[in-house]
């Protein structure tokens, strides 16, 4: 769908590379520009896990991209970058504000020689304002935005989510903004600056609960009691322990709960009690669920039409029939010859998800190809490699 669109990605982990990967999945020619020593996410890995030398962070965000390794501090590197951007449709970066401009590649500078460019930038706190230069990282933004304070149990401390949901959401928003800008350019021929921030992504994640709070909804605790999912949830919506695991119980009337869980004391309560007496209801449900195993509760919950779900962990997911049906996990052979499993593109188009065309590449795997596409001769490329202005994977093979 994005065939013919060239994206130049000056990004490091996580929001920027993930947004670029969305575009690559849709057919854009995404060139990932990295330093000659490799980008941060190539050299550092969550859980300190590398697969045959490849960081799992690269496996997370590196599919369907070509790799160009470039020393942007060298005169030759900057000249190559400028030539690369002259005909780019999209330029992406997620450095701290001002970093690209100091290299002569900020939006206004690129716009001067490529007026139709869509220039997309994502930072921790935005391009300007009092905190623009603060370090932006997922955990810090969960703390800053109220997300951690509103996650977890009232009986415990503020709790960060396990996955980097702020980065991931920022990536989705940025990709959406880029696509909107490309559509606008198709109509009027004009490029555009698209800016996102982790701070606003963290706030946007809380749209429902924060809007409620801003408009007068209050609770005496920042988090729910007795396993309640949120300070603003109806009882007993949340995750509760059973005798051998945990069950998520979504919105349910007291009368239905009374039947399914054999709790006669809830039978006479009106539906409004789900909010008015949510602590009482949630505590009663939590105690009752703990008296039987998960499998013993499922038939009664199903019969009564109560929305529920056993809590699964990662080891359960590859046996999930629905995830298998959606081709969520894509297995293949990595560039080093080792089997790897990636997550597939999360959307389907006419019933199909875009394929993985390129496994995450070695650093500089396409350096020579890209430079030759830009018009450099083989001798010139050899000179760049010899001078250290670029790195080519074949040169180190």
Kinemage of the C-alpha trace (Angstrom):
@kinemage 1
@onewidth
@group {chain A} dominant
@subgroup {mainchain}
@vectorlist {calphas} color= white
{ca unk a 1} P 0.000 0.000 0.000
{ca unk a 2} L 2.959 2.341 0.577
{ca unk a 3} L 4.986 1.070 -2.360
{ca unk a 4} L 7.027 3.927 -3.812
{ca unk a 5} L 7.249 5.803 -0.504
{ca unk a 6} L 10.809 6.140 0.791
{ca unk a 7} L 11.286 6.592 4.536
{ca unk a 8} L 14.624 7.566 6.063
{ca unk a 9} L 14.680 6.534 9.714
{ca unk a 10} L 17.237 8.162 12.033
{ca unk a 11} L 15.819 6.382 15.043
{ca unk a 12} L 16.884 4.514 18.133
{ca unk a 13} L 14.862 2.319 20.445
{ca unk a 14} L 11.803 2.168 20.791
{ca unk a 15} L 9.044 4.520 19.584
{ca unk a 16} L 10.808 5.730 16.446
{ca unk a 17} L 11.959 2.355 15.078
{ca unk a 18} L 8.578 0.799 15.840
{ca unk a 19} L 6.713 3.555 13.978
{ca unk a 20} L 9.069 3.105 11.015
{ca unk a 21} L 8.466 -0.639 11.106
{ca unk a 22} L 4.705 -0.107 10.769
{ca unk a 23} L 5.392 1.832 7.554
{ca unk a 24} L 7.849 -0.813 6.327
{ca unk a 25} L 5.211 -3.505 6.868
{ca unk a 26} L 2.878 -1.539 4.602
{ca unk a 27} L 5.382 -1.549 1.767
{ca unk a 28} L 7.399 1.632 2.258
{ca unk a 29} L 11.105 1.449 1.477
{ca unk a 30} L 12.415 2.134 4.977
{ca unk a 31} L 16.136 2.806 5.251
{ca unk a 32} L 17.318 2.554 8.837
{ca unk a 33} L 20.312 4.871 9.217
{ca unk a 34} L 22.552 3.836 12.093
{ca unk a 35} L 25.978 4.929 13.353
{ca unk a 36} L 28.874 2.818 12.070
{ca unk a 37} L 28.953 1.134 15.481
{ca unk a 38} L 25.253 0.357 15.357
{ca unk a 39} L 22.228 2.013 16.951
{ca unk a 40} L 21.479 1.676 20.655
{ca unk a 41} L 18.834 -0.987 20.098
{ca unk a 42} L 21.280 -3.105 18.125
{ca unk a 43} L 23.828 -3.093 20.951
{ca unk a 44} L 21.530 -3.316 23.999
{ca unk a 45} L 18.801 -5.830 24.699
{ca unk a 46} L 15.918 -6.114 27.132
{ca unk a 47} L 16.482 -9.131 29.404
{ca unk a 48} L 20.066 -8.942 28.071
{ca unk a 49} L 18.971 -11.406 25.374
{ca unk a 50} L 20.790 -11.721 22.056
{ca unk a 51} L 19.974 -14.362 19.443
{ca unk a 52} L 23.108 -15.360 17.577
{ca unk a 53} L 24.471 -11.863 18.152
{ca unk a 54} L 21.266 -10.002 17.304
{ca unk a 55} L 19.607 -8.006 20.061
{ca unk a 56} L 15.983 -8.884 20.731
{ca unk a 57} L 15.361 -5.131 20.602
{ca unk a 58} L 16.486 -5.208 16.970
{ca unk a 59} L 14.276 -8.258 16.374
{ca unk a 60} L 11.385 -6.270 17.858
{ca unk a 61} L 11.634 -3.275 15.529
{ca unk a 62} L 13.901 -4.256 12.640
{ca unk a 63} L 11.805 -6.253 10.215
{ca unk a 64} L 11.273 -5.157 6.598
{ca unk a 65} L 13.946 -2.429 6.742
{ca unk a 66} L 17.195 -1.894 4.871
{ca unk a 67} L 20.285 -1.019 6.905
{ca unk a 68} L 22.670 1.845 6.142
{ca unk a 69} L 25.547 2.469 8.564
{ca unk a 70} L 26.748 6.067 8.378
{ca unk a 71} L 29.125 8.254 10.371
{ca unk a 72} L 27.073 11.421 10.634
{ca unk a 73} L 29.939 13.220 12.343
{ca unk a 74} L 32.081 13.038 9.214
{ca unk a 75} L 31.802 15.481 6.305
{ca unk a 76} L 31.272 12.597 3.891
{ca unk a 77} L 28.613 11.066 6.125
{ca unk a 78} L 26.651 14.308 6.306
{ca unk a 79} L 26.900 14.768 2.542
{ca unk a 80} L 25.591 11.245 1.978
{ca unk a 81} L 22.758 11.917 4.399
{ca unk a 82} L 21.817 15.107 2.581
{ca unk a 83} L 21.738 13.326 -0.763
{ca unk a 84} L 19.653 10.595 0.818
{ca unk a 85} L 17.113 13.147 2.043
{ca unk a 86} L 16.811 15.095 -1.197
{ca unk a 87} L 14.204 12.698 -2.572
{ca unk a 88} L 12.899 11.215 0.666
{ca unk a 89} L 9.148 11.166 1.218
{ca unk a 90} L 9.438 10.795 4.981
{ca unk a 91} L 12.229 11.590 7.422
{ca unk a 92} L 11.958 10.237 10.953
{ca unk a 93} L 14.022 10.894 14.063
{ca unk a 94} L 13.680 10.514 17.830
{ca unk a 95} L 16.759 12.243 19.170
{ca unk a 96} L 16.546 14.926 21.808
{ca unk a 97} L 15.151 18.188 20.421
{ca unk a 98} L 17.682 20.144 18.367
{ca unk a 99} L 20.091 17.258 17.718
{ca unk a 100} L 19.209 16.883 14.029
{ca unk a 101} L 19.297 20.639 13.446
{ca unk a 102} L 22.833 20.786 14.844
{ca unk a 103} L 23.842 18.334 12.093
{ca unk a 104} L 22.139 20.489 9.486
{ca unk a 105} L 19.266 18.040 9.073
{ca unk a 106} L 16.440 19.601 11.086
{ca unk a 107} L 13.005 20.112 9.566
{ca unk a 108} L 13.528 23.655 8.303
{ca unk a 109} L 16.904 22.730 6.830
{ca unk a 110} L 15.574 19.656 5.010
{ca unk a 111} L 12.418 21.482 3.927
{ca unk a 112} L 14.593 24.091 2.189
{ca unk a 113} L 15.822 21.522 -0.355
{ca unk a 114} L 12.906 19.035 -0.146
{ca unk a 115} L 9.724 21.088 0.368
{ca unk a 116} L 7.412 18.091 0.049
{ca unk a 117} L 9.026 16.138 2.867
{ca unk a 118} L 6.982 14.732 5.747
{ca unk a 119} L 9.303 15.134 8.723
{ca unk a 120} L 8.305 13.149 11.807
{ca unk a 121} L 9.870 13.582 15.202
{ca unk a 122} L 9.078 12.018 18.558
{ca unk a 123} L 10.758 13.004 21.818
{ca unk a 124} L 10.208 12.571 25.520
{ca unk a 125} L 8.470 15.838 26.295
{ca unk a 126} L 8.006 17.667 23.001
{ca unk a 127} L 10.161 19.914 20.854
{ca unk a 128} L 9.839 22.931 23.135
{ca unk a 129} L 8.725 23.912 26.617
{ca unk a 130} L 10.453 23.897 30.012
{ca unk a 131} L 11.166 20.150 30.056
{ca unk a 132} L 12.140 19.585 26.419
{ca unk a 133} L 15.683 18.510 27.346
{ca unk a 134} L 14.790 16.010 30.061
{ca unk a 135} L 15.523 12.335 29.321
{ca unk a 136} L 12.436 10.611 27.960
{ca unk a 137} L 12.078 6.917 28.828
{ca unk a 138} L 8.987 4.761 29.244
{ca unk a 139} L 9.206 4.193 33.014
{ca unk a 140} L 9.897 7.868 33.675
{ca unk a 141} L 6.850 8.869 31.642
{ca unk a 142} L 4.643 6.342 33.436
{ca unk a 143} L 5.694 8.037 36.665
{ca unk a 144} L 5.312 11.591 35.303
{ca unk a 145} L 1.901 11.111 33.688
{ca unk a 146} L -0.047 9.594 36.601
{ca unk a 147} L -0.149 6.202 34.880
{ca unk a 148} L 1.883 4.441 37.576
{ca unk a 149} L -0.040 6.162 40.364
{ca unk a 150} L -3.301 4.842 38.924
{ca unk a 151} L -2.064 1.296 38.243
{ca unk a 152} L -1.944 -1.529 40.763
{ca unk a 153} L -3.716 -2.186 44.046
{ca unk a 154} L -4.719 0.365 46.672
{ca unk a 155} L -3.069 -1.940 49.185
{ca unk a 156} L 0.264 -1.625 47.347
{ca unk a 157} L 2.504 0.953 45.747
{ca unk a 158} L 2.114 2.718 42.390
{ca unk a 159} L 2.869 0.097 39.752
{ca unk a 160} L 4.464 0.402 36.306
{ca unk a 161} L 3.115 -1.763 33.530
{ca unk a 162} L 5.501 -4.521 32.522
{ca unk a 163} L 5.670 -3.747 28.773
{ca unk a 164} L 6.783 -0.372 27.407
{ca unk a 165} L 3.257 0.704 26.552
{ca unk a 166} L 4.053 4.439 26.379
{ca unk a 167} L 6.720 3.920 23.726
{ca unk a 168} L 4.484 1.523 21.834
{ca unk a 169} L 1.520 3.902 21.857
{ca unk a 170} L 3.743 6.820 20.834
{ca unk a 171} L 4.875 4.727 17.854
{ca unk a 172} L 1.304 4.032 16.781
{ca unk a 173} L 0.357 7.699 17.071
{ca unk a 174} L 3.417 8.788 15.101
{ca unk a 175} L 2.727 6.299 12.301
{ca unk a 176} L -0.865 7.540 12.157
{ca unk a 177} L 0.329 11.148 11.924
{ca unk a 178} L 2.764 10.310 9.139
{ca unk a 179} L 0.066 8.563 7.118
{ca unk a 180} L -2.259 11.539 7.586
{ca unk a 181} L 0.481 13.919 6.432
{ca unk a 182} L 1.196 11.764 3.371
{ca unk a 183} L -2.496 11.795 2.495
{ca unk a 184} L -2.575 15.567 2.882
{ca unk a 185} L 0.472 15.914 0.647
{ca unk a 186} L -1.284 13.866 -2.003
{ca unk a 187} L -4.042 16.479 -2.015
{ca unk a 188} L -2.017 19.687 -1.900
{ca unk a 189} L 1.620 18.732 -2.547
{ca unk a 190} L 2.781 20.210 0.733
{ca unk a 191} L 5.055 18.525 3.233
{ca unk a 192} L 4.497 18.789 6.958
{ca unk a 193} L 6.190 18.505 10.342
{ca unk a 194} L 4.649 15.776 12.525
{ca unk a 195} L 5.649 15.889 16.195
{ca unk a 196} L 4.853 13.467 18.975
{ca unk a 197} L 5.976 13.022 22.558
{ca unk a 198} L 6.066 10.189 25.053
{ca unk a 199} L 4.424 12.497 27.599
{ca unk a 200} L 1.344 13.078 25.475
{ca unk a 201} L 1.228 9.408 24.514
{ca unk a 202} L 1.196 8.495 28.213
{ca unk a 203} L -1.638 10.947 28.813
{ca unk a 204} L -3.569 9.704 25.776
{ca unk a 205} L -3.390 6.138 27.096
{ca unk a 206} L -5.480 7.311 30.045
{ca unk a 207} L -8.170 9.088 28.032
{ca unk a 208} L -11.148 7.395 29.678
{ca unk a 209} L -10.113 7.562 33.322
{ca unk a 210} L -8.421 10.964 33.104
{ca unk a 211} L -11.406 12.535 31.361
{ca unk a 212} L -13.624 11.174 34.113
{ca unk a 213} L -11.335 12.665 36.754
{ca unk a 214} L -11.082 16.029 34.979
{ca unk a 215} L -14.856 16.218 34.986
{ca unk a 216} L -15.459 15.562 38.651
{ca unk a 217} L -15.118 11.799 39.189
{ca unk a 218} L -13.203 11.081 42.374
{ca unk a 219} L -12.159 8.180 44.582
{ca unk a 220} L -10.653 8.088 48.055
{ca unk a 221} L -7.766 6.014 46.672
{ca unk a 222} L -5.725 6.365 43.493
{ca unk a 223} L -6.016 2.629 42.852
{ca unk a 224} L -8.746 0.061 43.390
{ca unk a 225} L -9.125 -2.109 46.473
{ca unk a 226} L -9.385 -5.900 46.701
{ca unk a 227} L -8.155 -6.483 43.139
{ca unk a 228} L -10.398 -3.890 41.485
{ca unk a 229} L -8.842 -3.031 38.125
{ca unk a 230} L -8.952 0.737 38.559
{ca unk a 231} L -10.037 3.486 40.917
{ca unk a 232} L -12.927 4.162 38.538
{ca unk a 233} L -13.999 0.582 37.805
{ca unk a 234} L -17.331 -0.929 38.726
{ca unk a 235} L -17.141 -3.774 41.239
{ca unk a 236} L -15.875 -6.431 40.892
{ca unk a 237} L -14.079 -5.658 37.585
{ca unk a 238} L -10.527 -6.752 38.133
{ca unk a 239} L -8.202 -9.704 38.550
{ca unk a 240} L -8.776 -12.036 41.453
{ca unk a 241} L -6.955 -15.063 42.815
{ca unk a 242} L -8.519 -18.506 42.580
{ca unk a 243} L -7.300 -21.573 44.441
{ca unk a 244} L -4.805 -22.314 41.663
{ca unk a 245} L -4.448 -19.172 39.547
{ca unk a 246} L -6.158 -15.901 38.683
{ca unk a 247} L -9.346 -14.872 36.918
{ca unk a 248} L -10.280 -11.579 35.333
{ca unk a 249} L -13.911 -10.670 35.965
{ca unk a 250} L -15.337 -7.826 33.896
{ca unk a 251} L -18.527 -5.845 34.445
{ca unk a 252} L -21.287 -7.971 35.934
{ca unk a 253} L -24.510 -7.222 37.811
{ca unk a 254} L -24.708 -8.167 41.493
{ca unk a 255} L -27.656 -10.456 40.685
{ca unk a 256} L -25.665 -12.436 38.111
{ca unk a 257} L -22.701 -12.669 40.441
{ca unk a 258} L -24.974 -13.954 43.196
{ca unk a 259} L -26.057 -16.870 40.993
{ca unk a 260} L -22.729 -17.746 39.366
{ca unk a 261} L -20.638 -17.523 42.518
{ca unk a 262} L -23.290 -18.628 45.008
{ca unk a 263} L -23.250 -15.341 46.893
{ca unk a 264} L -26.846 -14.838 48.083
{ca unk a 265} L -25.917 -11.657 49.951
{ca unk a 266} L -25.508 -9.929 46.560
{ca unk a 267} L -28.823 -11.069 45.104
{ca unk a 268} L -30.933 -8.140 46.290
{ca unk a 269} L -28.463 -5.401 45.411
{ca unk a 270} L -29.446 -3.069 42.534
{ca unk a 271} L -27.182 -2.624 39.519
{ca unk a 272} L -26.157 0.778 40.853
{ca unk a 273} L -24.427 -0.988 43.740
{ca unk a 274} L -21.647 -1.932 41.314
{ca unk a 275} L -20.422 1.613 41.912
{ca unk a 276} L -22.096 2.597 45.183
{ca unk a 277} L -20.939 -0.533 47.013
{ca unk a 278} L -18.075 -1.636 44.814
{ca unk a 279} L -15.654 -2.328 47.665
{ca unk a 280} L -18.163 -4.626 49.365
{ca unk a 281} L -18.955 -6.478 46.137
{ca unk a 282} L -15.328 -6.763 45.051
{ca unk a 283} L -14.177 -8.090 48.411
{ca unk a 284} L -16.960 -10.682 48.507
{ca unk a 285} L -16.156 -11.863 44.984
{ca unk a 286} L -12.416 -11.975 45.683
{ca unk a 287} L -12.899 -14.129 48.783
{ca unk a 288} L -15.316 -16.478 47.047
{ca unk a 289} L -13.161 -17.017 43.952
{ca unk a 290} L -10.257 -18.071 46.141
{ca unk a 291} L -12.235 -21.040 47.405
{ca unk a 292} L -12.177 -23.024 44.148
{ca unk a 293} L -9.836 -23.688 41.237
{ca unk a 294} L -10.111 -21.634 38.059
{ca unk a 295} L -11.560 -24.483 35.959
{ca unk a 296} L -14.301 -25.076 38.528
{ca unk a 297} L -15.581 -21.514 38.161
{ca unk a 298} L -15.685 -21.346 34.367
{ca unk a 299} L -18.958 -23.242 33.645
{ca unk a 300} L -21.024 -21.142 36.059
{ca unk a 301} L -19.546 -17.864 34.816
{ca unk a 302} L -20.223 -18.909 31.217
{ca unk a 303} L -23.774 -19.991 31.973
{ca unk a 304} L -24.583 -16.692 33.666
{ca unk a 305} L -23.065 -14.649 30.835
{ca unk a 306} L -20.443 -13.014 33.042
{ca unk a 307} L -17.474 -11.731 31.069
{ca unk a 308} L -14.367 -13.491 32.364
{ca unk a 309} L -10.919 -14.688 31.341
{ca unk a 310} L -8.298 -16.865 33.009
{ca unk a 311} L -5.030 -14.968 33.343
{ca unk a 312} L -2.430 -16.309 30.912
{ca unk a 313} L 1.320 -15.843 30.932
{ca unk a 314} L 3.686 -15.761 27.958
{ca unk a 315} L 4.210 -19.531 27.957
{ca unk a 316} L 0.493 -19.958 27.246
{ca unk a 317} L 0.295 -17.666 24.232
{ca unk a 318} L 1.796 -19.828 21.504
{ca unk a 319} L -0.860 -22.466 22.232
{ca unk a 320} L -3.666 -19.899 21.960
{ca unk a 321} L -5.852 -20.967 19.025
{ca unk a 322} L -7.049 -17.455 18.218
{ca unk a 323} L -3.544 -16.018 18.163
{ca unk a 324} L -2.511 -18.877 15.885
{ca unk a 325} L -5.465 -18.152 13.600
{ca unk a 326} L -4.375 -14.507 13.360
{ca unk a 327} L -0.771 -15.519 12.564
{ca unk a 328} L 0.418 -13.415 15.473
{ca unk a 329} L 3.781 -15.151 15.770
{ca unk a 330} L 5.981 -15.316 12.685
{ca unk a 331} L 8.765 -17.876 12.764
{ca unk a 332} L 11.625 -17.928 10.306
{ca unk a 333} L 15.363 -18.039 9.900
{ca unk a 334} L 17.326 -14.990 10.965
{ca unk a 335} L 20.138 -13.528 8.882
{ca unk a 336} L 22.683 -15.442 10.968
{ca unk a 337} L 20.954 -18.744 10.231
{ca unk a 338} L 19.312 -19.151 13.634
{ca unk a 339} L 15.542 -19.721 13.977
{ca unk a 340} L 13.801 -16.628 15.341
{ca unk a 341} L 10.200 -15.776 16.151
{ca unk a 342} L 8.875 -12.277 15.565
{ca unk a 343} L 5.542 -10.620 16.191
{ca unk a 344} L 3.638 -10.019 12.980
{ca unk a 345} L 1.982 -6.811 11.839
{ca unk a 346} L -1.086 -6.258 14.064
{ca unk a 347} L -3.596 -5.354 11.336
{ca unk a 348} L -5.103 -7.260 8.419
{ca unk a 349} L -5.901 -5.866 4.978
{ca unk a 350} L -8.437 -7.759 2.892
{ca unk a 351} L -8.063 -10.594 5.367
{ca unk a 352} L -4.277 -10.792 5.349
{ca unk a 353} L -1.442 -9.314 7.375
{ca unk a 354} L 1.596 -7.948 5.498
{ca unk a 355} L 4.403 -10.529 5.326
{ca unk a 356} L 7.881 -10.323 6.780
{ca unk a 357} L 9.888 -9.640 3.626
{ca unk a 358} L 13.191 -8.831 5.343
{ca unk a 359} L 14.281 -10.301 8.646
{ca unk a 360} L 16.181 -7.751 10.797
{ca unk a 361} L 19.400 -7.136 8.923
{ca unk a 362} L 23.081 -7.062 9.787
{ca unk a 363} L 24.445 -3.573 10.341
{ca unk a 364} L 25.092 -2.001 6.959
{ca unk a 365} L 23.736 -4.914 4.932
{ca unk a 366} L 22.382 -2.582 2.253
{ca unk a 367} L 24.946 0.228 2.568
{ca unk a 368} L 26.466 -0.431 -0.867
{ca unk a 369} L 23.117 -0.872 -2.596
{ca unk a 370} L 21.729 2.353 -1.154
{ca unk a 371} L 24.807 4.417 -2.000
{ca unk a 372} L 24.803 3.102 -5.548
{ca unk a 373} L 21.117 4.038 -5.827
{ca unk a 374} L 22.160 7.549 -4.812
{ca unk a 375} L 24.567 7.659 -7.746
{ca unk a 376} L 27.876 6.924 -6.049
{ca unk a 377} L 30.324 4.768 -7.976
{ca unk a 378} L 31.789 1.559 -6.639
{ca unk a 379} L 35.138 3.292 -6.223
{ca unk a 380} L 33.529 6.128 -4.243
{ca unk a 381} L 31.773 3.643 -1.982
{ca unk a 382} L 35.047 1.806 -1.422
{ca unk a 383} L 36.577 5.135 -0.446
{ca unk a 384} L 33.804 5.867 2.040
{ca unk a 385} L 34.228 2.415 3.589
{ca unk a 386} L 37.994 2.821 3.799
{ca unk a 387} L 37.663 6.241 5.437
{ca unk a 388} L 35.149 4.937 7.975
{ca unk a 389} L 32.411 7.292 6.762
{ca unk a 390} L 30.174 4.257 6.206
{ca unk a 391} L 30.121 0.649 7.291
{ca unk a 392} L 29.195 -2.109 4.882
{ca unk a 393} L 28.389 -5.605 6.132
{ca unk a 394} L 30.286 -7.174 3.244
{ca unk a 395} L 33.444 -5.318 4.253
{ca unk a 396} L 33.586 -7.162 7.563
{ca unk a 397} L 32.503 -10.544 6.224
